[in-house]
Amino acid sequence: MTTTETSAVHIRGLSKTFGERTVLDHLDLDVRPGEFVALLGRSGCGKSTLLRILAGLDAEIDGLVTVPRRHAVAFQAPRLMPWKRVWQNVVLGLPGRPDRELAQRYLDEVGLSAKTKVWPKTLSGGEAQRVSLARALVREPDLLLLDEPFGALDALTRVKAQQLVAELWTRHECAVLLVTHDVEEALLLADRVLVMDNGVIAHEVSVDLPRPREVGHPALVGLRTELLGRLGVHA
């Protein structure tokens, strides 16, 4: 899978079935280079399936999918190897010999300068998730895929993680596709918010507001109501 000149993600007619169940049904999607897109939808609507396909973890599909050669993914579970130190987890899977200096650079960037040599079991949940982000960014991706990376964090740690992702996106200028259940999170972070339903992109809104954003901004309040309604939640 390779990227087109005008899209970091280009999908046409993407279908995916599990047995007799259709999860993705001729889905179309484009994400521009450098764009931050959030993907919402009810549980089981196919959000994570779509992300796994974009990450190259599921090739049994019908349709056209093109993504950049350099892409990386961070999941809700950090998936750190407990028998490797933090810096080794960051460069895990990179070609050549493990480069501690390279790992240190990206750990510095996510605020974990002092955790280079520790074991993953000594990290808090928020710290482990930041290691996962460093491991994704060390690949210098043109597309960063985030599958509910803050879902298991407490409220305060989640806010800090959201701010960090916003800073990293601004700095690295890669396209981001964030799968989330949190409407406010989507509106605070994304340029565009998509709602999946019945295996397709059923609705989208553009968030044309400067960053950083405040949850109470009148425009965000209106968009939140609109998106919650699309998700079947009515005040």
C-alpha positions as CSV (number, residue, x, y, z in Angstrom):
1,M,0.0,0.0,0.0
2,T,1.4,3.4,-1.0
3,T,0.1,6.9,-0.6
4,T,-1.4,9.1,-3.4
5,E,0.0,12.6,-4.0
6,T,-3.0,14.3,-2.4
7,S,-4.0,11.8,0.3
8,A,-2.3,10.2,3.3
9,V,-5.2,7.8,3.3
10,H,-7.2,6.9,0.2
11,I,-10.0,4.3,0.4
12,R,-12.5,3.3,-2.1
13,G,-15.1,0.6,-1.9
14,L,-13.6,-1.0,1.2
15,S,-15.5,-4.1,2.4
16,K,-14.8,-6.5,5.2
17,T,-16.8,-9.4,6.5
18,F,-16.5,-11.8,9.4
19,G,-18.4,-14.9,8.4
20,E,-21.9,-13.6,7.4
21,R,-21.5,-10.3,9.2
22,T,-20.5,-7.3,7.1
23,V,-18.4,-4.9,9.2
24,L,-17.2,-2.5,6.4
25,D,-19.6,-2.0,3.5
26,H,-18.0,-0.3,0.4
27,L,-16.5,2.4,2.6
28,D,-14.9,5.5,1.1
29,L,-12.4,7.8,2.9
30,D,-9.7,10.3,2.2
31,V,-7.3,11.9,4.8
32,R,-5.1,14.7,3.6
33,P,-1.4,14.8,4.5
34,G,-1.0,16.5,7.8
35,E,-4.7,16.4,8.6
36,F,-6.0,15.3,12.1
37,V,-9.1,13.2,11.7
38,A,-11.1,11.6,14.6
39,L,-13.4,8.6,14.0
40,L,-16.5,8.1,16.2
41,G,-19.1,5.3,16.2
42,R,-21.0,2.9,18.4
43,S,-19.2,-0.2,19.7
44,G,-18.9,-2.8,17.0
45,C,-19.4,-0.3,14.1
46,G,-16.0,-1.2,12.5
47,K,-13.8,1.6,13.7
48,S,-11.0,-0.6,15.1
49,T,-11.3,-2.9,12.1
50,L,-10.7,0.0,9.8
51,L,-7.7,1.1,11.7
52,R,-6.2,-2.5,11.7
53,I,-6.6,-2.6,8.0
54,L,-4.8,0.8,7.6
55,A,-2.1,-0.5,9.9
56,G,-1.6,-3.5,7.6
57,L,-2.7,-6.0,10.2
58,D,-5.6,-7.3,8.2
59,A,-5.2,-7.9,4.5
60,E,-8.3,-10.0,3.8
61,I,-10.4,-7.2,2.3
62,D,-12.1,-6.1,-0.8
63,G,-11.6,-2.6,-2.2
64,L,-8.8,-0.2,-2.6
65,V,-6.7,1.0,0.3
66,T,-3.6,3.2,0.0
67,V,-1.5,4.6,2.9
68,P,2.0,5.9,3.3
69,R,4.9,3.4,3.5
70,R,5.8,5.1,6.7
71,H,2.9,4.6,9.1
72,A,2.7,3.7,12.8
73,V,0.0,2.7,15.3
74,A,-0.5,3.1,19.0
75,F,-3.2,1.0,20.7
76,Q,-5.2,1.5,23.9
77,A,-3.0,-1.2,25.5
78,P,0.6,0.0,25.2
79,R,1.8,-3.5,24.4
80,L,5.3,-3.0,25.9
81,M,7.6,-6.0,26.2
82,P,8.2,-6.5,29.9
83,W,11.6,-8.2,29.5
84,K,13.0,-5.2,27.6
85,R,13.8,-1.8,29.1
86,V,11.9,1.3,28.1
87,W,14.4,2.5,25.5
88,Q,14.6,-1.0,23.9
89,N,10.8,-1.0,23.6
90,V,10.9,2.4,21.8
91,V,13.2,1.1,19.0
92,L,11.8,-2.4,18.9
93,G,11.4,-3.6,15.4
94,L,13.6,-1.0,13.7
95,P,16.2,-2.2,11.3
96,G,19.8,-2.4,12.4
97,R,21.2,-2.5,16.0
98,P,19.0,-0.9,18.8
99,D,19.9,2.8,19.0
100,R,19.7,4.0,22.6
101,E,20.4,7.6,21.6
102,L,17.6,7.6,19.1
103,A,15.2,6.2,21.7
104,Q,16.3,8.8,24.2
105,R,15.5,11.6,21.7
106,Y,11.9,10.4,21.4
107,L,11.5,9.7,25.1
108,D,12.6,13.3,25.8
109,E,9.9,14.4,23.4
110,V,7.2,12.7,25.3
111,G,8.5,13.8,28.7
112,L,10.1,10.6,29.8
113,S,13.8,11.6,29.9
114,A,14.3,9.9,33.3
115,K,12.7,6.6,32.3
116,T,15.1,5.4,29.6
117,K,16.6,2.5,31.6
118,V,13.6,1.4,33.7
119,W,11.5,-1.7,33.2
120,P,7.9,-1.3,31.8
121,K,6.3,-2.7,35.0
122,T,7.5,0.4,36.9
123,L,5.6,2.8,34.7
124,S,2.2,4.3,35.4
125,G,-0.5,3.9,32.8
126,G,0.0,7.3,31.4
127,E,3.8,6.8,31.2
128,A,3.4,3.5,29.4
129,Q,1.1,5.1,26.9
130,R,3.7,7.8,26.3
131,V,6.3,5.1,25.6
132,S,3.9,3.7,23.1
133,L,3.6,7.1,21.4
134,A,7.4,7.4,21.4
135,R,7.7,4.0,19.7
136,A,5.3,5.1,17.0
137,L,7.0,8.5,16.4
138,V,10.5,7.0,16.2
139,R,9.4,5.6,12.9
140,E,8.9,9.2,11.6
141,P,5.5,8.2,10.2
142,D,3.6,10.2,7.6
143,L,0.4,8.6,9.1
144,L,-0.1,8.0,12.8
145,L,-2.9,5.7,13.7
146,L,-4.3,5.9,17.3
147,D,-6.8,3.3,18.5
148,E,-8.4,4.7,21.6
149,P,-5.0,5.4,23.2
150,F,-6.4,7.3,26.2
151,G,-9.4,5.0,26.9
152,A,-7.8,3.3,30.0
153,L,-6.4,6.5,31.6
154,D,-7.9,8.4,34.5
155,A,-9.5,11.8,33.6
156,L,-6.5,14.0,34.6
157,T,-3.9,11.8,32.8
158,R,-6.2,11.6,29.8
159,V,-6.3,15.4,29.5
160,K,-2.5,15.6,29.7
161,A,-2.2,12.8,27.1
162,Q,-4.5,14.7,24.7
163,Q,-2.4,17.8,25.1
164,L,0.7,15.9,24.4
165,V,-0.7,14.3,21.2
166,A,-1.8,17.8,20.0
167,E,1.8,19.1,20.6
168,L,3.4,16.1,18.9
169,W,1.0,16.4,15.9
170,T,1.9,20.1,15.5
171,R,5.6,19.3,15.7
172,H,5.7,16.3,13.4
173,E,3.0,17.4,10.9
174,C,2.0,13.9,10.1
175,A,-1.6,12.8,9.3
176,V,-3.4,11.4,12.3
177,L,-6.4,9.1,12.4
178,L,-7.8,8.8,15.9
179,V,-10.4,6.2,16.9
180,T,-12.2,7.3,20.0
181,H,-15.5,7.0,21.8
182,D,-15.1,10.5,23.3
183,V,-16.9,13.2,21.4
184,E,-15.2,16.0,23.3
185,E,-11.8,14.5,22.7
186,A,-12.5,14.3,19.0
187,L,-13.6,18.0,18.9
188,L,-10.7,19.2,20.9
189,L,-8.1,17.5,18.7
190,A,-9.4,17.0,15.2
191,D,-9.7,19.0,12.0
192,R,-12.5,16.8,11.0
193,V,-14.7,14.3,12.9
194,L,-16.3,11.3,11.2
195,V,-19.1,9.1,12.4
196,M,-19.2,5.5,11.3
197,D,-22.5,3.6,11.0
198,N,-23.5,0.4,9.2
199,G,-20.0,0.0,7.9
200,V,-19.6,3.4,6.2
201,I,-18.8,7.0,7.0
202,A,-22.3,8.2,7.7
203,H,-21.6,11.8,8.8
204,E,-18.8,14.3,9.1
205,V,-18.2,17.7,10.6
206,S,-15.3,20.1,10.1
207,V,-13.9,21.8,13.2
208,D,-12.5,25.1,11.9
209,L,-11.4,26.5,15.2
210,P,-7.9,27.6,16.4
211,R,-6.0,25.5,18.9
212,P,-5.9,25.0,21.9
213,R,-9.7,24.7,22.1
214,E,-12.0,25.0,25.1
215,V,-14.8,22.5,25.7
216,G,-17.2,25.3,26.4
217,H,-16.7,27.2,23.1
218,P,-20.2,27.8,21.7
219,A,-19.3,26.3,18.3
220,L,-18.0,23.1,20.0
221,V,-21.1,22.9,22.1
222,G,-23.2,22.9,19.0
223,L,-21.0,20.3,17.2
224,R,-21.1,18.1,20.3
225,T,-24.9,18.1,20.3
226,E,-24.9,17.3,16.6
227,L,-22.5,14.4,16.9
228,L,-24.1,12.9,20.0
229,G,-27.4,13.0,18.1
230,R,-25.8,11.1,15.2
231,L,-24.6,8.5,17.8
232,G,-28.1,8.1,19.2
233,V,-27.6,10.2,22.3
234,H,-30.1,12.9,22.8
235,A,-30.4,15.5,25.5
